[in-house]
Amino acid sequence: MAVKEGRALWVESQQDGILRGGYGPEDVKQIIDNAKDLGVNMLLWLVKARMADTAPALWYPSEIGLSHEACYDYDSFGDAVKMAHDSGIEVHAYFSVFTEGDIEAETVRGKKAPLVEHPEWAVVDRQGHRSEFVCASHVGYREYLGSILREIMDKYSVDGISIDFIRYPRSPCFCENCKENLKKKFGLTVDQIVDLLAGKGFSLLDPEHLSAALDRAGAVINYYNQNVHEAVEYFHTIVKSYSQDIKLSAGVFPNPRTAPSQVYCDWVGFTEFLDFVCPMVYWYSPDYYRQVIARLQASIREGTKLYPGISALGVPHALAGENINYLTKAPDMAYVARLVDIARDVGVPGIAIFQYGTIFGLEPGAYTGRKWGTPVAGDIQMLYERFTEPAIPAHAD
Ligand SMILES: [Zn+2]
């Protein structure tokens, strides 16, 4: 009798392989075989990239959006779903939602990058610079993503859709849509909003005026959060109207106290739409990891499973050695194994390891790069030992 425990592994090595060239079924089989031997029970397989200057955003042969050219010759995602299912492993199509890959990617098969066709969708900063992020306020972009989700669910028998980058970049947006909305709803100009969000002059205000200024800032922050919230609700409606059996999950910033104000991602607020959630609790010291995941476990609703992320990455955090919350050095296999033990000790229903290539010793590639692709040092045997007991995902019905 198998235990119930989510054991997820993010997989991005296929992007490195496809960009290297000559990617084929034996490469996909290697990933599935390794995942099966390790004892994980679900793969979060990347099908839509974050911003990257390497290629278009999509990594399966889409008829709707712009995919990497090689995906039309060999559909590695299709093989991944089939081979994983033959091995009893779930596959969740993993999307970077509001990022658009290389926005200057060349046209493939007559299709252009969405931000080339719709420059008005881009997040615009206060200087008027457009980014590779799309602003969550654009209903047209939500509908485009909805058509991509439907295409994925039509073509492949996926077990779930996993969304990442479900947020703004670390800045507010002043696209035409946002400027108009913020003016109409709150009577605020771009300069006023920038000052409010920076707390400019707040130290000079008396309590009553400070209170009003904080309420104004709060309304702006809530506006951006609400755009993201509505997008997640829309994806939930699409996925669940397609099939109740397809799970919706998200990778999110780990700190729910700061995510709504820093990147406008109030994910505790949208867990009502999620079957499981993976806060990316990366590079945390073991003590801080324990504290944070215990707090998260107590704060999210019962129907949403918490599978905290574990950074199996061979590079140190920028604050390593100077901030007690972070690991003092690069993670290694002993750290990864210890966090699995802590997660079980706290009683969360599973974990999610980032990522396949770094625990199986692959070198960083053109997509993963040094930060997200450097292997962890140490013996992977420590992980095998923790997953010897068969497990089905905790979200399984
Ligand atoms: Zn905007």
Boltz pocket constraint, residues with backbone or C-beta under 6 A from the ligand:
constraints:
  - pocket:
      binder: B
      contacts: [[A, 122], [A, 123], [A, 124], [A, 135], [A, 136], [A, 137], [A, 173], [A, 174], [A, 175], [A, 176], [A, 177], [A, 178], [A, 179]]
      max_distance: 6.0
